[in-house]
Amino acid sequence: MKSNEWLHGFRHSSPYINAHRGRTVVLTIGGDAIAHDNLINIIHDIALLSSLGIRLVVAFGARPQIQSRLDATNEESTFHRGLRITPEQQLAPVLEAIGGLRAFLESQLSMGLVNSPMHNARIRVSSGNYVTARPVGVLDGIDFGYTGRVRRVDVAGIEKLLELGHIVLLPPLGYSPTGDAFNLSYEDVGSQVAAALQAEKLIMFTENQGLLDEDGALIRELSARQASDRLAEDMVQGHDGDLLRAACDACVKGVRRAHIISYADDGALLEELFTRDGSGTLVSGDNYEQIRQARVEDIGGILGLIQPLEEQGILVRRSREMLETEINRFVVAERDGTIVGCAALYHYPDESAGELSCFAVDQAYRRAGRGDDVLAMVEKLARGQGIQRLFVLTTQTEHWFRERGFQPSTARELPGPKLASYNTQRNSKVFVKALS
């Protein structure tokens, strides 16, 4: 019998495809990933993302390739604080290695063989001097030579190429106004460019499935604050530490999410973007914005958010006293100390059902995906409580919920206690979503 698993997977990916179309995603690919057998699959996946309308910037590294060039000329490599020291006599082989990789990646992204997934893709790849750099200088008495750090990003130049549908390819190089070229950390390039572009996501490839804990188990999710604590306590070191540091820096500067995924697992990039659970480690910028359980001190912010909607008849009126008694049911989206979104979850355990209620997002943030974030948090809490179906009553936002997997239902399908209190005068429409 023919399997339809691919069909179900494709259909379930459509909300994620729609959510990412037109958004900017920055990818970082190290030299070890470029040398791995799975690179060709990553290239095909990048081509697919581009064809789906995702704006892509790819920052690549070249450490093993640089090392190979230096070894061939018997040049000694020196590292300090995780950075390669680049004396003037080694700059030429460094530039040669990076230039060779740039040409190689451009050629791979230009493939169009009939028997390849990139047939007729016609991807345009652009690269250039979009990163201004400064020298690291002297640290701990050591002169880093032509090793540098990102000083400035040409946002307007990159945005113009993205608007034209180009993939922007960024080497680990930066240039100074004096005409010097500097060897950069590709993690620094990816992080700083993602922050400058205010990218939706920063995705970084590593050898493992993601970040692993002390027992070798995958760490599925960290807030930026938790990640910083791990770094401060030396719980993450080496290349993983460099990646986590870059993720934290990007999130603190406004990137909504950073992901650390495997370059060895075929399809890890697509799994991270187009499935609910993803494939690697997620770092979210909670010190910039966070979705969390509500607290009593949030009541004023919640009231300020929902009262205009209550006056318009969109939400049922709730008193401060009611909020005080039910605050444990609420989650809030907080940005820079301001409540910009909220929702409540009411559990009906006898029927394994839950109600999404008092759902509100500040008008200024509705186009930035805050509603999706709040909904995702409520669904996560609902699954944790064993809720199998989530329902919502709405008079104004039918299409928003339908676009996110809620199906039309009737008041008769509501849990008994909710049906008994159903307000026929409001005539709210009922929508239900199955939680797998």
GICORTA-V864078 format. One record per pair of residues at least 12 apart in sequence whose ideal C-beta (glycine too) atoms are under 10 Angstrom apart, sorted by the first residue. I is the first residue (numbers start at 1). J is the second residue. Records with the same first field share a line. If there is no record, write none. Layout:
I->J, J
This chain:
9->274, 275
10->274
12->274, 275, 276, 405, 436
13->52, 270, 271, 273, 274, 275, 276
14->274, 403, 405
15->274, 276, 372, 403, 404, 405
16->52, 270, 272, 273, 274, 275, 276
17->49, 52, 53, 54, 273, 274
18->52, 53, 403, 404
19->200, 273, 274, 369, 372, 403, 404
20->49, 52, 53, 54, 55, 200, 201, 273, 274
21->52, 53, 54, 55
22->52, 53, 54, 55, 162, 200
23->53, 54, 55, 199, 200, 201, 256, 369
24->54, 55, 56, 57, 158, 159, 162, 168, 193, 194, 197, 198, 199, 200, 201, 202, 255
25->46, 49, 54, 55, 56, 57, 58, 194, 197, 199, 200, 201, 202, 203, 259, 269, 273
26->55, 56, 57, 58, 59, 158, 168, 170, 189, 190, 191, 192, 193, 194, 195, 196, 197, 199, 200, 201, 202, 203, 204, 250, 255, 258
27->42, 45, 46, 49, 56, 57, 58, 59, 60, 167, 170, 190, 194, 201, 202, 203, 204, 205, 259, 261, 269
28->57, 58, 59, 60, 61, 170, 172, 185, 186, 187, 188, 189, 190, 191, 193, 194, 202, 203, 204, 205, 206, 243, 246, 258, 260
29->42, 43, 46, 58, 59, 60, 61, 101, 105, 169, 186, 190, 203, 204, 205, 263
30->59, 60, 61, 62, 63, 64, 172, 186, 187, 190, 204, 205, 206, 207, 239, 242, 243, 263
31->60, 61, 62, 63, 64, 65, 66, 67, 68, 97, 98, 101, 172, 186
32->61, 63, 64, 65, 205, 206, 207, 239, 263, 264
33->60, 61, 204, 205, 206, 207, 262, 263, 264
34->60, 61, 62, 64, 65, 101, 104, 105, 108, 205, 263
35->64, 65, 68, 101, 263
36->205, 207, 262, 263, 264
37->264, 266
38->205, 262, 263, 264, 265, 266, 267, 268
39->104, 105, 108, 205, 263
40->108, 111, 116, 117, 118, 266
41->117, 263, 265, 266, 267, 268, 269, 270
42->58, 108, 205, 263, 266, 267, 268, 269, 270
43->58, 105, 108, 109, 111, 116, 117, 118, 123
44->108, 109, 111, 116, 117, 118, 121, 266, 267, 269, 270
45->117, 266, 267, 268, 269, 270, 271, 273
46->58, 105, 108, 109, 118, 121, 123, 125, 167, 269
47->108, 109, 110, 111, 112, 116, 117, 118, 119, 121, 122, 123, 167
48->117, 118, 121, 269, 270, 274
49->167, 269, 270, 273, 274
50->109, 118, 121, 122, 123, 124, 125, 165, 166, 167
51->117, 118, 120, 121, 122, 123, 165
52->273, 274
53->165
54->162, 167, 200, 201, 273
55->158, 159, 161, 162, 163, 165, 166, 167, 168, 197, 199, 200
56->109, 123, 125, 162, 165, 166, 167, 168, 169, 199, 203
57->130, 158, 161, 162, 166, 167, 168, 169, 170, 189, 190, 193, 194, 197, 199, 202
58->105, 109, 125, 127, 167, 168, 169, 170, 171, 190, 203
59->131, 168, 169, 170, 171, 172, 184, 185, 186, 187, 188, 189, 190, 191, 192, 193, 194, 202, 204
60->98, 101, 102, 104, 105, 127, 169, 170, 171, 172, 186, 189, 190, 205
61->98, 101, 171, 172, 184, 185, 186, 187, 189, 190, 205
62->94, 95, 96, 97, 98, 99, 100, 101, 102, 171, 172, 173, 183, 186
63->77, 79, 84, 97, 172, 185, 186, 239
64->97
65->93, 94, 96, 97, 98, 100, 101, 104
66->84, 86, 90, 93, 94, 95, 96, 97, 98, 101, 172, 183
67->84, 93, 97
68->93, 97
69->90, 92, 93, 94, 95, 96, 97, 98, 100
70->84, 90, 93, 94, 97
71->93
72->93
73->89, 90, 92, 93
75->87, 89, 90, 93, 94
76->90
77->90
78->90, 142, 144, 145
79->147
80->136, 139, 140, 141, 142, 144, 147
81->136, 139, 140, 142, 144
82->185, 187, 237, 238, 239, 241, 242, 245
83->136, 139, 142, 144, 147, 148, 149, 183, 184, 185, 188, 242
84->144, 145, 146, 147, 183, 185
85->136, 139, 142, 143, 144, 145, 146, 147, 183
86->135, 136, 144, 145, 146, 147, 148, 181, 182, 183, 184
87->143, 144, 145, 146, 147
88->145, 146
89->145, 146
90->145, 146, 183
91->145, 146, 147, 180, 181, 182, 183
94->146, 147, 172, 173, 181, 182, 183
95->146, 171, 173, 181, 183
97->172, 183
98->171, 172, 173, 181, 183, 184, 186
99->171, 173
101->169, 171, 172
102->125, 127, 169, 170, 171, 172, 173
103->127
105->125, 127, 167, 169, 171
106->123, 125, 126, 127, 167, 169
107->125
108->125
109->121, 123, 124, 125, 167, 169
110->122, 123, 124, 125
111->123
122->165
123->165, 166, 167
124->161, 164, 165, 166, 167, 168
125->161, 166, 167, 168, 169
126->157, 158, 160, 161, 162, 164, 166, 167, 168, 169, 170
127->161, 166, 167, 168, 169, 170, 171, 173
128->154, 157, 158, 161, 168, 169, 170, 171, 175
129->154, 157, 171, 173, 174, 175, 181
130->152, 153, 154, 155, 156, 157, 158, 161, 168, 170, 174, 175, 189, 193, 196
131->148, 150, 151, 152, 153, 154, 158, 170, 171, 172, 173, 174, 175, 182, 184, 188, 189, 192, 193, 196
132->148, 150, 151, 152, 153, 154, 174, 175, 176, 177, 182
133->146, 147, 148, 149, 150, 151, 152, 173, 174, 175, 176, 180, 181, 182, 183, 184, 188, 189
134->148, 149, 150, 151, 152, 174, 176, 177, 180, 182
135->147, 148, 149, 151, 174, 176, 180, 182
136->148, 149, 182, 183, 184, 185
137->149
144->182, 183
145->182, 183
146->180, 181, 182, 183
147->182, 183, 184, 185
148->172, 173, 174, 175, 176, 180, 181, 182, 183, 184, 185, 188
149->174, 182, 184, 185, 188, 189, 192
150->174, 182, 184, 185, 188, 189, 190, 191, 192, 193, 195, 196
151->174, 175, 176, 177, 182, 192
152->174, 192, 196
153->170, 174, 189, 192, 193, 194, 195, 196, 197
154->193, 196
155->193, 196, 197, 198
158->170, 193, 196, 197
159->196, 197
162->197
168->193, 197
170->184, 186, 189, 190, 193
171->183, 184, 186, 189
172->184, 185, 186, 187, 188, 189, 190
173->186, 189
174->188, 189, 192
185->242, 245, 246
186->204, 242, 246
187->202, 204, 239, 242, 243, 244, 245, 246, 247, 249, 250
188->242, 245, 246, 249
189->246
190->202, 203, 204, 243, 246, 247, 250, 258
191->204, 242, 243, 245, 246, 247, 248, 249, 250, 251, 252, 253, 255, 258
192->246, 249, 250, 253
193->250
194->246, 247, 249, 250, 251, 253, 254, 255, 256, 258
195->246, 249, 250, 251, 252, 253, 254, 255
196->250, 253, 254, 255
197->254, 255
198->253, 254, 255, 256
199->250, 254, 255, 256, 257, 258
200->255, 256, 257, 368, 369
201->250, 255, 256, 257, 258, 259, 272, 273, 282
202->243, 246, 247, 249, 250, 251, 255, 256, 257, 258, 259, 260, 283
203->247, 257, 258, 259, 260, 261, 268, 269, 272, 273, 280
204->242, 243, 244, 246, 247, 250, 258, 259, 260, 261, 263, 280, 281, 283
205->243, 259, 260, 261, 262, 263, 264, 265, 268, 269, 280
206->239, 240, 242, 243, 244, 260, 261, 262, 263, 264, 280, 281
207->239, 240, 262, 263, 264
208->239, 240, 260, 261, 262, 263, 264, 265, 280, 281
209->260, 261, 262, 264, 265, 268, 279, 280, 281
210->240, 243, 259, 260, 261, 262, 265, 268, 272, 278, 279, 280, 281, 282
211->227, 230, 235, 236, 240, 241, 243, 244, 247, 260, 280, 281, 282, 283
212->236, 240, 281
213->230, 235, 236
214->235
218->262, 279, 280, 281
219->236, 244, 260, 280, 281, 282, 283
220->277, 278, 279, 280, 281, 282
221->257, 278, 281, 282, 283, 284
222->236, 244, 247, 248, 251, 258, 260, 281, 282, 283, 284, 286
223->248, 251, 282, 283, 284, 285, 286, 287, 290, 292
224->244, 247, 248, 249, 250, 251, 252, 255, 258, 283, 284, 285, 286, 287, 288, 290
225->248, 251, 252, 284, 285, 286, 287, 290
226->248, 283, 284, 286
227->244, 245, 247, 248, 251, 258, 281, 283, 284, 285, 286
228->244, 245, 248, 249, 251, 252, 283, 287
230->244, 248
231->244, 245, 248
240->260, 281
243->258, 260, 281, 283
244->258, 260, 281, 283
246->258, 260, 283
247->259, 260, 281, 282, 283, 284, 285
248->283, 285, 287
250->283, 285
251->283, 284, 285, 286, 287, 288, 289
252->285, 286, 287, 288
253->285, 288
254->285, 288, 289
255->283, 284, 285, 288
256->284, 285, 288, 289, 368, 369, 370, 373
257->272, 278, 282, 283, 284, 285, 373
258->281, 282, 283, 284, 285
259->272, 273, 278, 279, 280, 281, 282, 283, 284
260->272, 279, 280, 281, 282, 283
261->273, 278, 279, 280, 281, 282
262->279, 280
265->279, 280
267->279
268->280
276->376, 379, 380, 383, 436
284->373
286->334
287->336
288->334, 335, 336
289->333, 334, 335, 336, 338, 340, 341, 365, 368, 370, 373
290->332, 333, 334, 335, 373, 377
291->331, 332, 333, 334, 341, 343, 370, 373, 374, 375, 376, 377, 378, 380
292->330, 331, 332, 333, 334, 377
293->327, 328, 329, 330, 331, 332, 377, 381
294->323, 326, 327, 328, 329, 330, 331, 332, 334, 339, 342, 343, 344
295->327, 328, 330, 332
296->323, 324, 327, 328
297->327
298->323, 327, 330, 331, 332, 334, 339, 342
299->320, 321, 323, 324, 327, 330, 339
300->320, 323, 339
301->332, 334, 337, 338, 339, 340, 342, 362
302->318, 320, 323, 327, 330, 332, 339, 341, 342, 344, 358, 360
303->318, 319, 320, 323, 339, 342
304->338, 339, 362
305->332, 333, 338, 339, 340, 341, 342, 358, 360, 361, 362, 363
306->318, 323, 339, 342, 358, 359, 360
307->360
308->360, 362, 363
309->358, 359, 360, 361, 363, 396
310->358, 360
312->395, 396
313->395, 396, 426
314->359, 360, 394, 395, 396, 397
315->357, 358, 359, 360, 394, 395, 396
316->357, 358, 393, 395, 423, 426, 428
318->344, 357, 358
322->358
323->342, 344, 358
326->344, 346, 357, 358
327->344
328->344, 345
329->343, 344, 345, 346, 347, 355, 357, 358, 381
330->342, 343, 344, 345, 357, 358, 378
331->343, 344, 345, 373, 374, 375, 377, 378, 380, 381
332->360, 374, 377
333->360, 361, 362, 365, 370, 371, 373, 374, 377
335->362, 364, 365, 368, 370
338->362, 365
339->360, 362
340->360, 361, 362, 363, 364, 365, 366, 368, 370, 374
341->359, 360, 361, 362, 365, 366, 370, 371, 373, 374, 375, 377
342->358, 359, 360, 361, 362, 374
343->356, 357, 358, 359, 360, 361, 371, 374, 375, 377, 378, 381, 392
344->356, 357, 358, 359, 378
345->357, 358, 377, 378, 379, 381, 382, 385, 387, 390
346->358, 387, 391, 415, 417, 418
347->381, 382, 385, 386, 387, 415
348->387, 389, 391, 414, 415, 416, 417, 418
349->385, 386, 387, 415
350->415, 416, 417
351->387, 388, 389, 413, 414, 415, 416, 417, 418
352->382, 385, 386, 387, 388, 389, 415, 435
353->382, 387, 388, 389, 390, 391, 413, 414, 415, 418, 432, 435
354->378, 379, 381, 382, 383, 385, 386, 387, 388, 389, 390, 391, 392, 415, 433, 435
355->382, 387, 390, 391, 392, 393, 414, 415, 417, 418
356->374, 375, 378, 379, 382, 390, 391, 392, 393, 394, 401, 406, 431, 433
357->378, 391, 392, 393, 418
359->371, 374, 375, 378, 392, 394, 397, 400, 401
360->374
361->373, 374, 375
366->400
371->397, 400, 401, 404
372->400, 404
375->390, 392, 400, 401, 404, 405, 406, 433
376->404
378->390, 392
379->404, 405, 433, 435
380->435
382->433, 435
383->435, 436
386->435
387->435
388->434, 435, 436
389->407, 409, 413, 415, 432, 433, 434, 435
390->405, 406, 431, 432, 433, 434, 435
391->406, 407, 409, 413, 414, 415, 418, 430, 431, 432, 433
392->406, 409, 428, 429, 430, 431, 432, 433
393->411, 414, 418, 422, 423, 426, 427, 428, 429, 430, 431
394->406, 428, 429, 430, 431
395->426, 427, 428, 429
396->428, 429
397->429, 431
398->428, 429, 431
400->431
401->429, 431, 432, 433
402->431, 433
404->431, 433
405->431, 432, 433, 434, 435
406->430, 431, 432, 433, 434
407->430, 431, 432, 433, 434
408->429, 430, 431, 432
409->429, 430, 431, 432, 433
410->429, 430, 432
411->423, 424, 427, 428, 429, 430
412->430
413->430, 432
414->430, 432
418->430
